[in-house]
């Protein structure tokens, strides 16, 4: 009897994510995709009130407000000084995390935020094994690190992990940009009416403004996909009997051109042809094409959009069989984002799908180096590579951890 109970308890623990759960939303898609914790708090008046009135967090908000105010007098000529006012120190990140852990023990509203919103949302799926207090603290630490990352890259011009694609859009040493930072800060602090005094709000507002200033809204482009580019295929999925096929889907990886003239590269076109060959053998009912505004720097073209056009116009594949992911910026997120879409659209992830790309890319995707890179950059494996069918086609088994947000890559979190 005890054995059965423990098995049931373990099964319930593993079913935190609820596909039917309706996630909280703000009026900013970039915020929701990067900082779901903050959106969930803002949408809960009782939790907002509780956190605003918490003595420790209230004191941190007051200190941050004073630090920002002081920056207007001493930081006119110093972007680092100005940006530092909005940053979270390591000491405060730890202090806030501990306070959230402590508060969760006494606040039923905060506990419900975790159990009835954050966990079922799947936005922090990689933390699901943690107890509620540590889970909340881990969510906070990730979001705080994400804000600091945005401030460093898009406020100070520090190089991100993929500098050739994701860097700041301006010369941060110029008077123009320094003045822009100062005036945006002035607007946020003195002219924009604030609805709450949450400890994270000023820093969140400034970080989101930096992304907006730098035209870095990639995370929000084409959303909501299910009502736009993926509307027809999402409707078609409910009519598919996946048991009739060897695989649920074929993921075709992108390969962006390195100029502003071509919409698809030579290898990008090859990847499409290789994927169509598998599709025409009826190995799967759906094609997923993945690639965002990645190559070259701030390109106006999304790889997936162009791949979809090519599939329709050259290969005459109906739109209702093509899913696009127009956000991925590299191979790790190709697999992660495809998995997210499969979960969202109720495509089976309990058995392998196919990933198709050119010989060299396929060899790398199936190599242990790629798995190590996923662990290093994402903190988990978005999928497990299984059997190789040929030199350009691999099986991959999607993993639910792919739902985890990653604000350390704010253009495709």
DAKALIN-V549501 format. One record per residue. N is the residue number from 1. RES is the residue in three letters. NEAR is the number of other C-alpha atoms within 10 Angstrom. D_LAST is the distance of its C-alpha to the last C-alpha in Angstrom with 1 decimal. Layout:
# DAKALIN-V549501
N|RES|NEAR|D_LAST, N|RES|NEAR|D_LAST
This chain:
# DAKALIN-V549501
1|UNK|6|43.3, 2|UNK|7|41.2, 3|UNK|8|39.5, 4|UNK|9|38.6, 5|UNK|10|37.2, 6|UNK|11|35.0, 7|UNK|12|33.7, 8|UNK|11|32.9, 9|UNK|11|31.2, 10|UNK|11|29.1, 11|UNK|11|28.2, 12|UNK|10|27.2, 13|UNK|12|25.0, 14|UNK|11|23.1, 15|UNK|13|22.7, 16|UNK|19|20.5, 17|UNK|20|18.1, 18|UNK|13|20.1, 19|UNK|14|19.4, 20|UNK|9|21.7, 21|UNK|13|19.9, 22|UNK|10|19.0, 23|UNK|15|16.0, 24|UNK|18|16.7, 25|UNK|15|15.8, 26|UNK|14|16.4, 27|UNK|8|17.4, 28|UNK|11|14.1, 29|UNK|17|11.3, 30|UNK|24|8.9, 31|UNK|22|10.1, 32|UNK|22|9.9, 33|UNK|21|6.3, 34|UNK|26|5.6, 35|UNK|25|9.1, 36|UNK|25|10.7, 37|UNK|23|13.5, 38|UNK|21|14.7, 39|UNK|19|14.8, 40|UNK|22|16.7, 41|UNK|20|19.1, 42|UNK|20|19.8, 43|UNK|13|20.7, 44|UNK|14|23.2, 45|UNK|13|26.2, 46|UNK|13|27.9, 47|UNK|20|25.0, 48|UNK|19|24.6, 49|UNK|15|28.3, 50|UNK|16|28.4, 51|UNK|20|25.9, 52|UNK|18|27.5, 53|UNK|14|30.8, 54|UNK|16|29.9, 55|UNK|12|32.1, 56|UNK|15|29.9, 57|UNK|22|26.8, 58|UNK|16|29.1, 59|UNK|14|30.5, 60|UNK|18|27.1, 61|UNK|19|26.3, 62|UNK|14|29.8, 63|UNK|14|29.5, 64|UNK|20|26.3, 65|UNK|18|27.9, 66|UNK|12|30.9, 67|UNK|15|29.1, 68|UNK|23|27.4, 69|UNK|17|30.8, 70|UNK|13|32.4, 71|UNK|20|30.1, 72|UNK|16|31.7, 73|UNK|9|35.0, 74|UNK|11|34.2, 75|UNK|18|31.1, 76|UNK|15|32.1, 77|UNK|14|32.3, 78|UNK|16|29.6, 79|UNK|21|25.9, 80|UNK|14|25.2, 81|UNK|16|27.4, 82|UNK|25|25.7, 83|UNK|24|22.1, 84|UNK|19|23.4, 85|UNK|21|24.6, 86|UNK|25|21.1, 87|UNK|24|19.8, 88|UNK|17|20.0, 89|UNK|14|22.5, 90|UNK|12|22.2, 91|UNK|9|25.2, 92|UNK|14|23.8, 93|UNK|18|20.6, 94|UNK|15|23.0, 95|UNK|14|25.4, 96|UNK|20|23.1, 97|UNK|20|21.7, 98|UNK|16|25.4, 99|UNK|17|26.4, 100|UNK|22|23.8, 101|UNK|19|25.1, 102|UNK|14|28.6, 103|UNK|18|28.1, 104|UNK|21|26.6, 105|UNK|12|30.0, 106|UNK|10|31.9, 107|UNK|14|29.8, 108|UNK|12|29.7, 109|UNK|18|27.4, 110|UNK|25|24.7, 111|UNK|19|25.4, 112|UNK|15|25.0, 113|UNK|20|21.6, 114|UNK|21|20.5, 115|UNK|14|22.6, 116|UNK|15|22.5, 117|UNK|22|19.0, 118|UNK|25|16.4, 119|UNK|23|17.7, 120|UNK|21|18.4, 121|UNK|24|15.0, 122|UNK|24|13.5, 123|UNK|26|10.3, 124|UNK|24|11.7, 125|UNK|21|13.6, 126|UNK|19|13.9, 127|UNK|18|16.0, 128|UNK|21|18.2, 129|UNK|12|21.2, 130|UNK|12|21.5, 131|UNK|9|24.1, 132|UNK|21|23.1, 133|UNK|20|23.7, 134|UNK|19|21.8, 135|UNK|21|18.9, 136|UNK|25|18.7, 137|UNK|22|19.2, 138|UNK|18|16.4, 139|UNK|21|13.9, 140|UNK|21|15.4, 141|UNK|17|15.4, 142|UNK|20|11.7, 143|UNK|24|11.2, 144|UNK|24|14.1, 145|UNK|18|13.0, 146|UNK|22|9.8, 147|UNK|26|12.3, 148|UNK|23|14.7, 149|UNK|20|12.5, 150|UNK|27|12.0, 151|UNK|26|15.8, 152|UNK|20|16.8, 153|UNK|21|15.1, 154|UNK|27|15.7, 155|UNK|28|18.7, 156|UNK|20|20.5, 157|UNK|17|19.5, 158|UNK|16|18.6, 159|UNK|14|17.3, 160|UNK|18|13.7, 161|UNK|13|13.4, 162|UNK|12|13.7, 163|UNK|12|16.1, 164|UNK|13|17.7, 165|UNK|16|14.7, 166|UNK|22|12.5, 167|UNK|19|15.4, 168|UNK|24|16.9, 169|UNK|16|18.9, 170|UNK|14|22.1, 171|UNK|12|24.7, 172|UNK|19|23.9, 173|UNK|12|27.5, 174|UNK|10|29.0, 175|UNK|13|30.8, 176|UNK|12|29.0, 177|UNK|16|25.5, 178|UNK|21|27.0, 179|UNK|15|28.8, 180|UNK|16|25.7, 181|UNK|23|24.0, 182|UNK|20|27.2, 183|UNK|14|27.7, 184|UNK|16|24.2, 185|UNK|23|24.7, 186|UNK|15|28.1, 187|UNK|12|26.9, 188|UNK|15|24.4, 189|UNK|17|26.9, 190|UNK|11|30.1, 191|UNK|10|29.7, 192|UNK|9|26.9, 193|UNK|9|28.2, 194|UNK|12|26.2, 195|UNK|8|26.2, 196|UNK|13|25.5, 197|UNK|18|25.9, 198|UNK|23|23.0, 199|UNK|22|22.6, 200|UNK|20|19.0, 201|UNK|17|19.6, 202|UNK|22|20.9, 203|UNK|22|18.2, 204|UNK|23|15.4, 205|UNK|16|17.5, 206|UNK|23|18.0, 207|UNK|25|14.4, 208|UNK|21|13.4, 209|UNK|21|16.7, 210|UNK|21|16.0, 211|UNK|22|13.0, 212|UNK|13|15.5, 213|UNK|19|18.3, 214|UNK|14|16.7, 215|UNK|12|16.0, 216|UNK|22|12.3, 217|UNK|16|11.5, 218|UNK|22|9.9, 219|UNK|23|7.2, 220|UNK|18|10.4, 221|UNK|16|12.7, 222|UNK|16|14.8, 223|UNK|14|13.7, 224|UNK|12|15.2, 225|UNK|17|15.5, 226|UNK|18|18.1, 227|UNK|11|20.3, 228|UNK|10|20.1, 229|UNK|21|19.6, 230|UNK|22|19.5, 231|UNK|15|22.2, 232|UNK|17|25.1, 233|UNK|20|23.7, 234|UNK|22|22.4, 235|UNK|13|26.0, 236|UNK|13|27.4, 237|UNK|17|25.7, 238|UNK|12|27.8, 239|UNK|8|30.9, 240|UNK|14|29.9, 241|UNK|10|31.7, 242|UNK|17|29.4, 243|UNK|10|32.3, 244|UNK|12|34.0, 245|UNK|13|31.7, 246|UNK|15|31.1, 247|UNK|20|27.3, 248|UNK|25|25.0, 249|UNK|27|23.0, 250|UNK|29|22.9, 251|UNK|28|19.6, 252|UNK|30|20.4, 253|UNK|28|18.3, 254|UNK|32|18.1, 255|UNK|28|19.9, 256|UNK|26|19.6, 257|UNK|20|22.7, 258|UNK|15|23.3, 259|UNK|13|25.1, 260|UNK|13|24.8, 261|UNK|9|27.5, 262|UNK|11|26.6, 263|UNK|20|24.0, 264|UNK|22|24.0, 265|UNK|16|25.1, 266|UNK|11|28.0, 267|UNK|17|26.0, 268|UNK|21|23.5, 269|UNK|18|26.7, 270|UNK|16|27.9, 271|UNK|23|24.9, 272|UNK|25|25.5, 273|UNK|20|29.2, 274|UNK|16|28.6, 275|UNK|25|26.3, 276|UNK|19|29.0, 277|UNK|11|31.6, 278|UNK|16|30.0, 279|UNK|17|29.4, 280|UNK|11|33.1, 281|UNK|8|34.2, 282|UNK|14|32.8, 283|UNK|18|30.8, 284|UNK|21|28.0, 285|UNK|20|28.0, 286|UNK|23|24.6, 287|UNK|28|22.7, 288|UNK|25|18.9, 289|UNK|29|18.1, 290|UNK|30|14.7, 291|UNK|29|13.8, 292|UNK|28|12.3, 293|UNK|25|13.8, 294|UNK|28|13.9, 295|UNK|23|17.6, 296|UNK|15|19.5, 297|UNK|16|18.1, 298|UNK|17|17.0, 299|UNK|19|18.7, 300|UNK|13|19.5, 301|UNK|22|19.1, 302|UNK|25|16.3, 303|UNK|32|17.5, 304|UNK|27|17.1, 305|UNK|21|19.1, 306|UNK|19|21.8, 307|UNK|28|21.9, 308|UNK|23|22.5, 309|UNK|16|25.3, 310|UNK|17|26.9, 311|UNK|21|27.0, 312|UNK|14|28.7, 313|UNK|11|31.0, 314|UNK|10|32.0, 315|UNK|12|31.8, 316|UNK|10|32.5, 317|UNK|18|30.0, 318|UNK|13|29.7, 319|UNK|18|26.5, 320|UNK|17|26.5, 321|UNK|19|25.8, 322|UNK|24|22.7, 323|UNK|30|19.1, 324|UNK|27|16.6, 325|UNK|24|12.9, 326|UNK|29|12.7, 327|UNK|25|9.1, 328|UNK|28|9.2, 329|UNK|25|10.2, 330|UNK|17|12.1, 331|UNK|20|13.8, 332|UNK|20|11.8, 333|UNK|23|9.0, 334|UNK|25|12.1, 335|UNK|27|13.3, 336|UNK|24|10.3, 337|UNK|25|9.6, 338|UNK|26|13.4, 339|UNK|27|13.9, 340|UNK|23|11.8, 341|UNK|21|14.0, 342|UNK|18|17.0, 343|UNK|18|16.6, 344|UNK|14|16.1, 345|UNK|18|19.1, 346|UNK|13|21.3, 347|UNK|19|21.6, 348|UNK|18|23.1, 349|UNK|20|21.0, 350|UNK|11|24.0, 351|UNK|12|25.4, 352|UNK|22|24.2, 353|UNK|23|23.0, 354|UNK|27|23.5, 355|UNK|27|21.4, 356|UNK|27|23.4, 357|UNK|26|23.3, 358|UNK|23|26.0, 359|UNK|15|28.1, 360|UNK|10|26.6, 361|UNK|18|22.9, 362|UNK|19|24.0, 363|UNK|16|25.9, 364|UNK|13|23.0, 365|UNK|21|20.7, 366|UNK|20|23.5, 367|UNK|12|24.2, 368|UNK|11|23.6, 369|UNK|11|22.0, 370|UNK|17|18.9, 371|UNK|19|18.8, 372|UNK|14|19.2, 373|UNK|15|16.3, 374|UNK|20|13.9, 375|UNK|14|15.4, 376|UNK|11|15.2, 377|UNK|15|11.6, 378|UNK|22|10.0, 379|UNK|14|13.0, 380|UNK|17|14.2, 381|UNK|23|15.3, 382|UNK|28|13.3, 383|UNK|23|16.8, 384|UNK|15|20.3, 385|UNK|22|22.2, 386|UNK|14|25.7, 387|UNK|13|28.6, 388|UNK|16|29.0, 389|UNK|10|30.9, 390|UNK|10|31.7, 391|UNK|14|30.6, 392|UNK|19|27.7, 393|UNK|24|26.7, 394|UNK|23|25.2, 395|UNK|22|24.7, 396|UNK|24|21.4, 397|UNK|20|21.0, 398|UNK|25|17.7, 399|UNK|19|16.6, 400|UNK|20|15.4, 401|UNK|23|13.3, 402|UNK|27|10.7, 403|UNK|23|9.9, 404|UNK|21|8.6, 405|UNK|25|5.5, 406|UNK|22|4.4, 407|UNK|24|5.2, 408|UNK|22|7.2, 409|UNK|20|5.2, 410|UNK|24|5.0, 411|UNK|23|6.2, 412|UNK|23|3.8, 413|UNK|23|0.0
